[in-house]
Amino acid sequence: MLSIPLGLPEFKVIKQELLSYGYAIHVEKTETQERCPHCEFATCTMWFKK
């Protein structure tokens, strides 16, 4: 298994795949709450979509 440091402590690698065109790394969040980047208020609802 390849070990790739992502530098993202809020995510945990749950699966890695070697594909013909590269790697697929599946991650999940380690916390269920989101924090506002401005006031640090914690919420379990995301207010935006990407």
Secondary structure per residue as TSV (DSSP state, phi and psi in degrees):
chain	resnum	aa	ss	phi	psi
A	1	M	-	360.0	135.9
A	2	L	-	-81.0	135.7
A	3	S	-	-107.3	114.6
A	4	I	-	-116.5	113.1
A	5	P	-	-73.3	115.5
A	6	L	-	-86.8	-23.7
A	7	G	-	70.5	25.5
A	8	L	-	-124.6	86.0
A	9	P	T	-64.4	-17.2
A	10	E	T	-81.0	-2.1
A	11	F	E	-120.1	148.9
A	12	K	E	-121.7	131.1
A	13	V	E	-74.4	123.8
A	14	I	E	-108.7	-19.5
A	15	K	E	-160.4	142.8
A	16	Q	E	-129.4	138.7
A	17	E	E	-132.3	138.1
A	18	L	E	-97.2	114.7
A	19	L	E	-106.0	171.1
A	20	S	T	-66.3	-23.1
A	21	Y	T	-110.7	2.7
A	22	G	E	152.5	-157.3
A	23	Y	E	-107.1	147.7
A	24	A	E	-118.1	125.0
A	25	I	E	-117.4	118.5
A	26	H	E	-97.7	129.1
A	27	V	E	-128.6	161.5
A	28	E	E	-138.7	153.8
A	29	K	E	-72.2	141.6
A	30	T	S	-85.4	-17.1
A	31	E	-	-117.6	148.3
A	32	T	S	-92.9	-14.2
A	33	Q	-	-98.7	150.7
A	34	E	E	-106.2	151.5
A	35	R	E	-120.4	138.7
A	36	C	-	-65.6	129.7
A	37	P	T	-69.0	-13.9
A	38	H	T	-96.6	-48.4
A	39	C	T	-109.8	-5.5
A	40	E	-	65.8	16.1
A	41	F	-	-67.7	133.2
A	42	A	E	-91.6	139.5
A	43	T	E	-145.9	157.3
A	44	C	S	-103.1	7.7
A	45	T	S	-118.0	134.1
A	46	M	-	-89.6	133.2
A	47	W	-	-96.6	-0.6
A	48	F	-	-136.2	161.4
A	49	K	-	-124.1	147.0
A	50	K	-	-94.9	360.0
